[in-house]
Amino acid sequence: MNSSIATPVIHGHSTLRTLAILLTLIVPGCQNEPPPPQPMLNWYVFDERSGAFRQAAAACSAQAAGRYQIALTPLPSDADQQREQLVRRLAAADSAIDIIGMDVIWTAEFAAAGWLLAWPDETSRHIANGRLPAAVASSRYKDRSWAVPFTSNAQLLWYRTDRIAQAPDNWQSLIGQAEAMAAPGSIQLQGQRYEGLTVFFVSLLASAGGSVLNANGELSLPDEATLTALTMMQRIATSPAVSPSLATDREDQSRLAFETGRPSFMLNYSFVWPSAHQNAPEVARHMAYSRWPAISPNQPSRVTLGGINLGIAAYGRHPQLAFEAAECLASAANQIKAAVQGGMPPTLEALYDNPEIRRHFPFADTLRDTLRDAVLRPPSPVYNDISLAISRTLHPMRNIEPTADLPRLRRAVQRALNSEGLL
């Protein structure tokens, strides 16, 4: 026997008490082990500068009471760059993406590619309740819901009350009033070859009663409505009242020009209101708003919908928690934050009557009416190619020849639908 190994000997009750004390010291130590880490949900969304999105992520994380945390991963401000980064990651089945801040035009493409999880039917009915119909439609594809509508937007007509007694309600009146001022650049709008040009065409076409695709996703572009839209685009672009830099202008160039005080009219989104009050208070003092101009006096305008929807990535590690978190992020409280701090209009209709939002959006009624009549850009898995086909065919606007460009436009869009060649 190895004498170095001692054999324990129990000596009555004192030894038993000692063992009991040791056990009481050991067992609590096991019970004080740290809890398992909370699941982290990664929200990929554009880099919103006001902090509203980060505050929403923090609020929903706190509300989850330890079941998950939301980490915001900012994407570029440019929508094309956002899409490019997301497409690369999703095509590679990146499991790091849980919640996607999607432009309203990405729903069909992302859903058809298998990059999104469809929302359960009961939940989709719940999240649609009380939201703007166009916003809800933008989140659906093939009778399924693929996102919860978060923020919305549409353009208004902004004008100078010290120069215009009453806002023109149609394009002919607008052009006539602006040309009577004999001031080049009186009308500011977007004409560069990018998504904004497609938005402009779709809005004019819808206001004329037409659409790019029919309900079955097939080519539409009816003769009368399309020729009306193309003729108006050519008329606007060749007017001496329009900015000479129209072919290179985007939303921000229009905003900056209007803030100089020289232009009298501007077609743009609601972010121009707080910007003018901050950067050009003298201009803002005379700044008013109305609906986007109609094509004809008898038919109200129909303007293209913008905004952000929240989708659930197909490859995320915690899909059920991601559905719950996305619904929280798109709640009324967080839509108010996004509107008040970031200038992004809500998708919940009732919030346009919220006193806090109305203080920041005195144009809330006009914007809500516009959004109620808003139209979607063509909901198609190949929308990106369709948009490129439209903007390349119709740029520059001043060179449009309506009769000749109608068949050219149809051929270009049909090629995009057929995926014939990379545009």
C-alpha positions in Angstrom: 0.0 0.0 0.0 1.2 3.5 -0.9 1.5 5.3 2.5 1.2 8.7 0.9 -2.5 8.1 0.3 -4.5 8.8 3.4 -7.7 6.9 4.1 -10.4 9.3 5.4 -11.8 8.4 8.8 -15.2 9.7 10.0 -15.3 10.5 13.7 -18.9 10.9 14.6 -21.1 13.9 14.5 -18.4 16.6 14.4 -17.1 15.4 11.0 -20.6 15.3 9.6 -21.2 18.9 10.6 -18.0 19.9 8.9 -19.1 18.2 5.6 -22.4 20.0 5.9 -20.8 23.4 6.2 -18.5 22.7 3.3 -21.5 21.7 1.1 -23.4 24.9 2.0 -20.4 26.9 0.9 -20.0 25.0 -2.4 -23.7 24.9 -3.6 -24.4 28.7 -3.5 -21.2 29.1 -5.6 -22.8 27.0 -8.3 -26.1 29.0 -8.1 -24.2 32.3 -8.6 -23.0 31.4 -12.1 -23.6 34.3 -14.6 -26.8 34.0 -16.8 -26.3 33.0 -20.4 -25.7 35.9 -22.8 -28.8 37.6 -24.4 -29.4 36.8 -28.1 -28.1 39.7 -30.2 -30.3 40.8 -33.1 -28.5 42.8 -35.8 -30.6 45.5 -37.5 -29.2 46.6 -40.8 -30.7 50.0 -41.8 -29.5 53.2 -43.4 -27.4 55.6 -41.3 -30.1 57.8 -39.7 -28.3 60.8 -38.3 -30.8 62.1 -35.7 -30.4 59.1 -33.4 -34.1 58.1 -33.7 -33.3 54.6 -34.9 -30.7 54.0 -32.2 -33.1 55.1 -29.6 -35.8 52.8 -31.0 -33.3 49.9 -30.8 -32.4 50.8 -27.2 -36.1 51.1 -26.2 -37.1 47.8 -27.7 -34.0 46.1 -26.1 -35.1 47.4 -22.7 -38.7 46.4 -23.3 -37.5 42.8 -24.1 -36.3 42.5 -20.5 -33.3 40.4 -21.2 -34.7 38.1 -23.9 -32.8 39.9 -26.7 -30.7 43.0 -27.5 -30.9 44.9 -30.8 -27.6 46.1 -32.4 -27.9 48.7 -35.1 -25.6 48.3 -38.1 -25.7 51.4 -40.2 -25.8 51.2 -44.0 -24.8 54.0 -46.4 -27.2 56.9 -46.9 -27.5 56.2 -50.7 -30.3 53.7 -51.4 -28.3 52.0 -54.3 -25.3 51.4 -52.0 -27.6 50.1 -49.3 -29.1 47.6 -51.7 -25.7 46.5 -53.0 -24.4 45.7 -49.6 -27.5 43.8 -48.5 -27.7 41.9 -51.8 -24.1 40.7 -51.4 -24.6 39.5 -47.8 -28.0 37.9 -48.3 -26.9 36.1 -51.5 -24.1 34.6 -49.4 -26.7 33.5 -46.7 -25.1 35.7 -44.1 -26.5 34.7 -40.7 -25.4 38.0 -39.1 -28.4 39.8 -40.5 -31.6 39.5 -38.5 -33.7 42.6 -39.3 -33.5 44.5 -42.6 -34.4 48.1 -43.1 -35.7 47.9 -46.6 -36.6 50.5 -49.1 -40.3 50.0 -50.1 -39.1 48.9 -53.6 -37.1 45.9 -52.5 -39.9 43.7 -51.2 -40.6 41.7 -54.4 -36.9 41.2 -55.2 -35.9 40.1 -51.7 -38.9 37.9 -51.2 -38.6 36.2 -54.6 -34.9 35.5 -54.0 -35.7 33.7 -50.7 -33.9 36.3 -48.6 -36.9 37.1 -46.4 -39.2 35.2 -44.1 -42.9 35.7 -44.6 -44.9 37.1 -41.7 -47.5 34.7 -40.1 -51.0 35.5 -41.5 -52.4 36.5 -38.1 -49.5 38.8 -37.3 -49.6 40.3 -40.8 -53.2 41.2 -40.3 -52.4 42.8 -36.9 -49.5 44.9 -38.2 -51.6 46.1 -41.2 -54.3 47.5 -38.9 -54.4 51.3 -39.0 -51.6 51.7 -41.4 -51.6 53.5 -44.7 -53.0 51.2 -47.4 -50.1 52.0 -49.9 -47.5 51.3 -47.2 -49.2 48.0 -46.4 -49.3 47.1 -50.1 -45.6 47.9 -50.4 -44.8 45.2 -47.8 -46.7 42.5 -49.7 -45.8 40.2 -52.6 -47.8 37.3 -54.0 -50.5 37.6 -51.3 -48.0 37.3 -48.5 -46.7 39.9 -46.0 -42.9 40.2 -46.0 -42.3 43.2 -43.8 -43.9 45.6 -41.3 -44.2 49.2 -42.6 -42.1 51.5 -40.5 -41.8 55.0 -42.1 -43.3 56.5 -45.2 -42.9 59.5 -47.5 -44.1 61.3 -50.6 -43.3 64.6 -52.3 -45.2 67.8 -51.9 -45.1 71.1 -53.8 -43.3 73.8 -51.7 -43.7 77.4 -52.7 -43.1 81.0 -51.6 -46.1 82.8 -50.2 -44.6 86.2 -50.7 -44.6 85.6 -54.5 -47.6 83.2 -55.0 -51.0 84.1 -53.8 -52.4 80.6 -54.3 -50.6 77.3 -55.0 -51.2 76.0 -58.5 -53.0 72.7 -58.4 -51.9 71.4 -61.8 -48.7 71.4 -63.9 -50.0 73.8 -66.6 -50.8 76.4 -64.0 -47.5 75.8 -62.2 -45.4 76.3 -65.4 -47.5 79.3 -66.4 -47.0 81.0 -63.0 -43.3 80.3 -63.0 -42.7 81.4 -66.5 -44.5 84.7 -65.8 -41.9 85.5 -63.2 -39.2 85.4 -66.0 -36.7 84.0 -63.5 -34.6 80.9 -64.6 -34.6 78.2 -62.0 -38.0 79.2 -60.4 -39.0 75.5 -60.4 -36.7 73.0 -58.6 -37.1 69.3 -59.2 -35.0 66.2 -59.8 -33.9 65.2 -63.3 -30.6 63.3 -62.9 -30.4 59.8 -64.3 -31.1 57.9 -61.1 -34.1 56.6 -59.1 -35.5 60.0 -58.7 -36.2 60.3 -62.4 -38.1 57.0 -62.3 -40.1 58.3 -59.4 -41.0 61.5 -61.3 -42.1 59.5 -64.3 -44.2 57.0 -62.3 -45.9 59.9 -60.5 -46.8 61.7 -63.7 -47.9 58.4 -65.3 -50.1 57.5 -62.4 -51.6 61.0 -62.3 -52.5 60.6 -65.9 -54.2 57.3 -65.1 -51.5 54.8 -66.3 -49.0 52.4 -64.8 -45.8 50.7 -65.9 -47.1 47.2 -65.2 -50.5 45.7 -64.8 -51.9 43.8 -61.9 -50.3 40.6 -63.2 -46.8 42.1 -63.4 -46.9 42.4 -67.2 -46.1 45.4 -69.3 -48.7 48.1 -69.4 -47.7 51.7 -70.4 -51.0 52.6 -72.1 -50.7 54.9 -75.1 -52.7 57.9 -73.9 -51.5 58.1 -70.3 -47.8 57.4 -71.2 -47.8 60.0 -74.0 -49.4 62.5 -71.6 -46.7 61.9 -69.0 -43.8 62.0 -71.6 -45.2 65.2 -73.2 -45.4 66.8 -69.7 -41.8 65.8 -68.9 -40.6 67.3 -72.1 -42.6 70.5 -71.5 -41.3 70.9 -68.0 -37.6 70.3 -68.9 -37.7 72.8 -71.8 -39.4 75.5 -69.8 -37.2 78.6 -69.1 -38.5 78.5 -65.5 -36.8 75.2 -64.7 -33.3 75.0 -63.4 -30.6 74.8 -66.1 -28.9 72.1 -64.1 -32.0 69.8 -64.1 -30.2 66.9 -65.8 -27.9 66.6 -62.8 -30.2 67.6 -60.0 -31.2 65.4 -57.1 -33.3 66.1 -54.0 -30.4 67.7 -52.1 -29.5 70.0 -54.9 -33.1 71.1 -55.1 -33.2 71.8 -51.4 -30.0 73.8 -51.4 -31.1 75.9 -54.4 -34.5 76.7 -52.7 -32.8 77.8 -49.6 -30.9 80.5 -51.5 -34.2 82.3 -51.8 -34.2 82.5 -55.6 -36.6 79.7 -56.6 -40.3 80.0 -56.0 -41.4 76.4 -56.4 -39.9 73.0 -55.4 -41.0 69.4 -55.7 -39.4 67.5 -52.8 -39.8 65.5 -49.6 -40.7 66.7 -46.1 -37.1 66.9 -45.0 -36.9 70.3 -46.7 -39.1 71.9 -44.1 -36.9 71.5 -41.0 -33.8 72.1 -43.2 -35.1 75.5 -44.4 -36.0 76.5 -40.8 -32.5 75.6 -39.6 -30.5 76.8 -42.6 -32.6 79.6 -44.2 -35.1 81.0 -41.7 -35.9 84.0 -43.9 -36.9 81.6 -46.7 -38.8 79.3 -44.3 -40.8 82.3 -43.1 -42.4 82.5 -46.5 -42.5 78.7 -47.2 -45.8 76.9 -47.7 -46.9 73.6 -49.1 -49.6 71.9 -51.2 -50.3 68.6 -53.0 -48.1 67.6 -55.9 -49.6 69.2 -59.1 -52.1 67.2 -61.1 -51.8 66.5 -64.8 -55.4 67.7 -65.4 -57.6 69.9 -63.2 -60.2 67.2 -62.9 -58.0 64.3 -61.6 -56.0 64.6 -58.4 -52.3 63.8 -58.5 -51.0 60.4 -57.5 -47.5 60.5 -56.1 -44.9 57.7 -55.7 -44.6 56.2 -52.3 -41.3 56.2 -50.4 -40.3 54.8 -47.0 -38.7 52.0 -45.0 -40.2 48.6 -44.2 -38.7 46.1 -41.7 -38.1 42.6 -43.0 -36.8 39.4 -41.3 -33.7 37.9 -42.9 -34.1 34.2 -43.9 -30.7 33.2 -42.5 -30.8 34.9 -39.1 -30.2 32.8 -36.0 -33.2 34.0 -34.0 -36.1 34.5 -36.4 -39.0 34.4 -33.9 -37.3 37.0 -31.7 -36.6 39.1 -34.8 -40.3 39.2 -35.7 -41.1 40.4 -32.2 -38.3 43.0 -32.3 -39.3 44.3 -35.7 -42.9 44.8 -34.6 -41.6 46.7 -31.6 -39.3 48.9 -33.7 -42.3 49.8 -36.0 -44.5 50.7 -33.0 -46.3 54.0 -32.6 -43.8 55.3 -30.1 -40.9 54.7 -32.4 -42.7 56.1 -35.4 -43.2 59.3 -33.4 -39.4 59.4 -32.7 -38.6 58.9 -36.4 -41.0 61.6 -37.4 -40.1 64.2 -34.7 -36.3 63.7 -34.7 -35.7 62.4 -38.2 -38.4 64.0 -40.3 -39.7 60.6 -41.5 -43.5 60.4 -41.8 -45.3 57.6 -40.0 -47.2 54.7 -41.6 -49.8 54.6 -38.9 -52.6 57.0 -40.1 -53.7 58.0 -36.6 -50.3 59.5 -35.8 -51.0 62.3 -38.3 -53.4 63.6 -35.6 -50.7 63.3 -32.9 -50.1 66.8 -31.4 -46.3 66.3 -31.2 -46.1 65.2 -34.9 -48.4 68.1 -36.0 -46.1 70.6 -34.3 -43.2 69.3 -36.4 -45.3 68.6 -39.5 -47.8 71.4 -39.9 -48.4 69.9 -43.4 -49.6 66.6 -41.8 -53.1 66.7 -43.3 -51.7 67.5 -46.8 -49.2 64.7 -46.5 -51.7 62.2 -45.2 -54.0 63.0 -48.1 -51.1 62.6 -50.5 -50.1 59.2 -49.0 -53.7 57.9 -49.1 -53.6 58.4 -52.9 -50.0 57.3 -53.3 -48.9 54.7 -55.8 -46.2 52.0 -55.8 -43.3 51.8 -58.1 -43.7 48.6 -60.2 -43.7 45.7 -57.7 -41.5 43.2 -59.5 -38.5 41.0 -58.6 -36.6 42.8 -61.4 -37.6 46.3 -60.3 -34.0 47.5 -60.3 -33.6 46.7 -64.0 -37.0 48.3 -64.7 -36.0 51.5 -63.0 -32.7 51.6 -64.9 -34.6 51.0 -68.2 -36.9 54.0 -67.5 -34.2 56.4 -66.3 -31.8 55.6 -69.1 -34.5 55.9 -71.8 -35.9 59.3 -70.4 -32.6 61.1 -69.6 -32.1 63.9 -70.3 -35.7 65.0 -70.0 -35.3 67.9 -72.4 -34.5 65.4 -75.2 -37.7 63.4 -74.8 -39.7 62.9 -78.0 -43.0 61.5 -76.8 -44.1 59.7 -79.9 -40.7 58.1 -80.6 -39.9 57.4 -77.0 -43.1 55.5 -76.2 -42.1 52.4 -78.2 -38.5 52.8 -77.0 -39.6 52.8 -73.4 -41.9 49.8 -73.9 -39.0 47.8 -75.4 -36.6 48.8 -72.7 -39.0 47.8 -69.9 -40.0 44.5 -71.6 -36.3 43.6 -71.9 -35.9 44.3 -68.2 -38.9 42.1 -67.5 -37.4 39.3 -69.6 -34.0 39.8 -67.9 -32.5 40.3 -71.4 -29.1 41.8 -70.8 -27.8 43.6 -67.7 -28.9 47.2 -67.5 
